[in-house]
Amino acid sequence: MQTTEQIPDGYMRNAVGHLVPEGQVREQDKLRDDLVLCLAARAHELNAELAKFKEQALNDIEDLIQIAAERYDTRIGGRRGNVQLASYDGRYKVQRRIAFTEELEAAKMLINGCITRWSEGANNNIRALIDRAFRTDTQGQIKSAAVLELLRLEIDDAEWQRAMDALRDSIQTVGTAIYVRVYEPSATAASTG
């Protein structure tokens, strides 16, 4: 990790942290350093702009969902599930996607343990109901709405509660878990994540 302490005039700090007099640094190294620092600064600016765009986009998508819910006299809570919106002409699409970590697999194993225990001697079709929640779509993505529905079930079982804890933990923090993808179907997509 680079230190943020002030570098004395006439010196440059090298990659191992030593101060080197500028006169001993090759011109090509100085040019490279200037370019990299300039690009890194611009990348930080763009990253901040993308973060603002992402937050605004998520808020706007949520507002649109709430307007639709109000039209049907219903209430939808929180940013849940994947949503795909398209412009009227179909030229642009915007997706809101929720990502899960590897802890989702732990949750699935715990849930399967519950199902096995609860359904001992019962029909194997019961397992199909849970497997359906963990099914992927055509792009290999977990259908988040189905998985998140499991959190709404109030089941008094210690193993189930551990599974729900793992499921909650598998949903990454809001900053990284939910991303917005804006694209033209015939063009290359741009993502913020």
Secondary structure in CASP SS format (residue, H / E / C, confidence):
PFRMAT SS
TARGET T0000
AUTHOR 0000-0000-0000
METHOD secondary structure of the structure
MODEL  1
M C 1.00
Q C 1.00
T C 1.00
T C 1.00
E C 1.00
Q C 1.00
I C 1.00
P C 1.00
D C 1.00
G C 1.00
Y E 1.00
M E 1.00
R E 1.00
N C 1.00
A C 1.00
V C 1.00
G C 1.00
H C 1.00
L E 1.00
V E 1.00
P E 1.00
E H 1.00
G H 1.00
Q H 1.00
V C 1.00
R C 1.00
E H 1.00
Q H 1.00
D H 1.00
K H 1.00
L H 1.00
R H 1.00
D H 1.00
D H 1.00
L H 1.00
V H 1.00
L H 1.00
C H 1.00
L H 1.00
A H 1.00
A H 1.00
R H 1.00
A H 1.00
H H 1.00
E H 1.00
L H 1.00
N H 1.00
A H 1.00
E H 1.00
L H 1.00
A H 1.00
K H 1.00
F H 1.00
K H 1.00
E H 1.00
Q H 1.00
A H 1.00
L H 1.00
N H 1.00
D H 1.00
I H 1.00
E H 1.00
D H 1.00
L H 1.00
I H 1.00
Q H 1.00
I H 1.00
A H 1.00
A H 1.00
E H 1.00
R H 1.00
Y C 1.00
D C 1.00
T C 1.00
R C 1.00
I C 1.00
G C 1.00
G C 1.00
R C 1.00
R C 1.00
G C 1.00
N C 1.00
V E 1.00
Q E 1.00
L E 1.00
A E 1.00
S C 1.00
Y C 1.00
D C 1.00
G C 1.00
R C 1.00
Y C 1.00
K E 1.00
V E 1.00
Q E 1.00
R E 1.00
R E 1.00
I E 1.00
A C 1.00
F E 1.00
T C 1.00
E C 1.00
E H 1.00
L H 1.00
E H 1.00
A H 1.00
A H 1.00
K H 1.00
M H 1.00
L H 1.00
I H 1.00
N H 1.00
G H 1.00
C H 1.00
I H 1.00
T H 1.00
R H 1.00
W H 1.00
S C 1.00
E C 1.00
G C 1.00
A C 1.00
N C 1.00
N C 1.00
N H 1.00
I H 1.00
R H 1.00
A H 1.00
L H 1.00
I H 1.00
D H 1.00
R H 1.00
A H 1.00
F C 1.00
R C 1.00
T E 1.00
D C 1.00
T C 1.00
Q C 1.00
G C 1.00
Q C 1.00
I E 1.00
K C 1.00
S H 1.00
A H 1.00
A H 1.00
V H 1.00
L H 1.00
E H 1.00
L H 1.00
L H 1.00
R H 1.00
L C 1.00
E C 1.00
I C 1.00
D C 1.00
D C 1.00
A H 1.00
E H 1.00
W H 1.00
Q H 1.00
R H 1.00
A H 1.00
M H 1.00
D H 1.00
A H 1.00
L H 1.00
R H 1.00
D H 1.00
S H 1.00
I E 1.00
Q C 1.00
T C 1.00
V H 1.00
G H 1.00
T H 1.00
A H 1.00
I E 1.00
Y E 1.00
V E 1.00
R E 1.00
V E 1.00
Y E 1.00
E C 1.00
P C 1.00
S C 1.00
A C 1.00
T C 1.00
A C 1.00
A E 1.00
S E 1.00
T E 1.00
G C 1.00
END
